[in-house]
Amino acid sequence: RLFPKNGVEYFIRAMPLLRQQLDVEAMIVGDGPERPRLEALARELGVADVIRFLGARPNAEMPALLAEADVAVFPSLMEATSVAALEAMSCGRPVAASRVGGLPEIVDEEVGTLFEPADPEDLAARLGALLRNADLARLGQRARERVVQRWSLERLARRHQEIYRTLLNESR
């Protein structure tokens, strides 16, 4: 969603810096009150031709959209546990994310990269390095494996059962 807390502004500000390093394009999925301002910022920075604003999309379309991407970027300024980042990882995409909230518990150098929030220069540097990584496909594979091991519905259900059993045993 395009709200200030999601930090998309800083991704757009990083795009001219990324374009100095690499021939990159971006898709921004989501809608919200920030969209007109973000589209104007992309025009102002001269990157409107390489950023596609796709608007809101149904969840069913997300795997196909993610399949078009090399990396998923989450420039959040605040975040609990990012379901969107987990979904991208489950689709085998490396993730570049802000070092805020629960994102560092999900993302590290084995599955992507972390950058400082609200810092377009750090975002561009770390995302550029990630995109140049020759082992990008392997990072995506590790990202998927991590989600399956730690956050799959089966794993979460087992963990809840363990907690309930512990609580029941302690109450006896």
C-alpha positions as CSV (number, residue, x, y, z in Angstrom):
1,R,0.0,0.0,0.0
2,L,1.2,3.5,-0.8
3,F,1.3,5.2,2.6
4,P,4.2,7.2,4.1
5,K,5.1,4.4,6.5
6,N,5.9,2.1,3.6
7,G,8.8,4.3,2.5
8,V,8.3,3.9,-1.2
9,E,9.5,7.5,-1.6
10,Y,13.0,6.4,-0.7
11,F,13.0,3.6,-3.2
12,I,12.0,6.1,-5.9
13,R,14.8,8.5,-4.7
14,A,17.2,5.5,-4.9
15,M,16.3,4.8,-8.6
16,P,18.4,7.5,-10.2
17,L,21.4,6.2,-8.1
18,L,20.7,2.6,-9.2
19,R,20.4,3.7,-12.8
20,Q,23.9,5.0,-12.6
21,Q,25.1,1.5,-11.7
22,L,22.7,-0.8,-13.6
23,D,20.0,-0.9,-16.3
24,V,17.1,-1.4,-13.9
25,E,13.3,-1.0,-14.1
26,A,10.8,-1.2,-11.2
27,M,7.2,-2.2,-10.7
28,I,5.4,-0.7,-7.8
29,V,2.4,-2.7,-6.7
30,G,-0.2,-1.1,-4.5
31,D,-2.3,2.0,-4.2
32,G,-3.1,4.6,-1.6
33,P,-2.9,8.3,-0.8
34,E,0.8,8.6,-1.7
35,R,0.4,7.5,-5.3
36,P,0.0,10.9,-7.0
37,R,3.0,12.4,-5.0
38,L,5.1,9.3,-5.8
39,E,4.3,9.5,-9.5
40,A,5.2,13.2,-9.5
41,L,8.5,12.5,-7.7
42,A,9.4,9.8,-10.3
43,R,8.8,12.4,-13.0
44,E,10.8,15.0,-11.1
45,L,13.7,12.7,-10.7
46,G,13.6,11.5,-14.3
47,V,12.8,7.9,-13.6
48,A,9.1,7.8,-14.5
49,D,9.9,5.9,-17.7
50,V,11.5,3.0,-15.7
51,I,8.9,2.8,-12.9
52,R,5.6,1.2,-13.6
53,F,2.9,2.0,-11.0
54,L,0.6,-1.0,-11.3
55,G,-2.0,0.0,-8.7
56,A,-3.7,-2.5,-6.4
57,R,-3.6,-6.1,-7.5
58,P,-5.5,-9.1,-6.2
59,N,-3.4,-11.6,-4.1
60,A,-3.9,-14.2,-6.8
61,E,-1.8,-12.1,-9.3
62,M,1.1,-11.6,-7.0
63,P,3.0,-14.8,-7.7
64,A,3.1,-14.0,-11.5
65,L,4.1,-10.4,-10.8
66,L,6.9,-11.6,-8.5
67,A,8.0,-14.1,-11.1
68,E,8.8,-11.1,-13.4
69,A,11.1,-9.6,-10.7
70,D,14.7,-10.3,-9.8
71,V,14.3,-8.9,-6.3
72,A,11.5,-7.7,-4.1
73,V,12.1,-4.4,-2.3
74,F,10.5,-3.3,1.0
75,P,11.6,0.2,2.0
76,S,9.4,0.4,5.1
77,L,9.9,3.0,7.8
78,M,8.1,0.8,10.3
79,E,7.1,-2.8,10.1
80,A,6.1,-5.6,12.4
81,T,6.4,-8.9,10.5
82,S,6.1,-8.2,6.8
83,V,3.7,-10.8,5.3
84,A,4.5,-9.3,1.8
85,A,8.2,-10.0,2.3
86,L,7.4,-13.5,3.4
87,E,5.2,-14.0,0.3
88,A,8.0,-12.7,-2.0
89,M,10.4,-15.1,-0.4
90,S,8.0,-18.0,-0.7
91,C,8.0,-17.2,-4.5
92,G,11.7,-17.6,-4.5
93,R,12.7,-14.0,-4.7
94,P,15.5,-12.4,-2.7
95,V,14.4,-9.5,-0.6
96,A,16.0,-6.1,-0.1
97,A,14.4,-4.5,3.0
98,S,14.8,-1.7,5.5
99,R,16.5,-2.6,8.8
100,V,13.3,-1.9,10.9
101,G,10.9,-3.8,13.0
102,G,10.6,-7.5,12.3
103,L,12.3,-7.4,8.9
104,P,15.8,-8.2,10.2
105,E,14.3,-11.4,11.7
106,I,13.2,-12.4,8.2
107,V,15.9,-11.0,5.9
108,D,19.7,-11.3,6.1
109,E,22.6,-11.7,3.6
110,E,21.7,-15.4,3.0
111,V,18.3,-14.4,1.4
112,G,18.8,-10.8,0.3
113,T,20.0,-7.6,2.0
114,L,19.1,-5.0,4.6
115,F,19.5,-1.2,4.2
116,E,19.0,1.7,6.5
117,P,15.5,3.1,6.5
118,A,14.9,6.5,4.8
119,D,18.3,6.3,3.2
120,P,18.2,6.3,-0.6
121,E,22.0,6.1,-0.9
122,D,22.3,3.0,1.3
123,L,19.2,1.4,-0.5
124,A,20.8,2.0,-3.9
125,A,24.2,0.7,-2.8
126,R,22.9,-2.5,-1.2
127,L,20.3,-3.2,-3.8
128,G,22.8,-2.6,-6.6
129,A,25.2,-5.1,-4.9
130,L,22.4,-7.6,-4.5
131,L,21.4,-7.3,-8.2
132,R,25.0,-7.8,-9.3
133,N,25.3,-11.0,-7.2
134,A,25.9,-13.9,-9.5
135,D,24.2,-16.2,-7.1
136,L,20.9,-14.3,-7.1
137,A,18.9,-17.5,-7.9
138,R,20.4,-19.3,-5.0
139,L,19.5,-16.5,-2.6
140,G,15.9,-16.8,-3.9
141,Q,16.0,-20.6,-3.3
142,R,17.2,-20.0,0.2
143,A,14.5,-17.4,0.8
144,R,11.8,-19.9,-0.2
145,E,13.4,-22.6,2.0
146,R,13.5,-20.3,5.0
147,V,9.8,-19.4,4.7
148,V,8.9,-23.1,4.4
149,Q,11.0,-24.0,7.4
150,R,10.1,-21.1,9.7
151,W,6.8,-19.6,8.6
152,S,4.7,-22.1,6.7
153,L,1.2,-22.7,7.9
154,E,2.2,-26.3,8.9
155,R,5.1,-25.0,10.9
156,L,3.1,-22.3,12.6
157,A,0.3,-24.8,13.4
158,R,2.8,-27.2,15.0
159,R,4.3,-24.4,17.0
160,H,0.9,-23.3,18.3
161,Q,0.2,-26.9,19.3
162,E,3.5,-27.1,21.2
163,I,2.6,-23.9,23.1
164,Y,-0.9,-25.2,24.0
165,R,0.6,-28.5,25.2
166,T,3.1,-26.6,27.4
167,L,0.4,-24.4,28.8
168,L,-1.9,-27.4,29.5
169,N,1.0,-29.3,31.2
170,E,1.9,-26.3,33.4
171,S,-1.7,-25.8,34.5
172,R,-1.9,-29.4,35.8
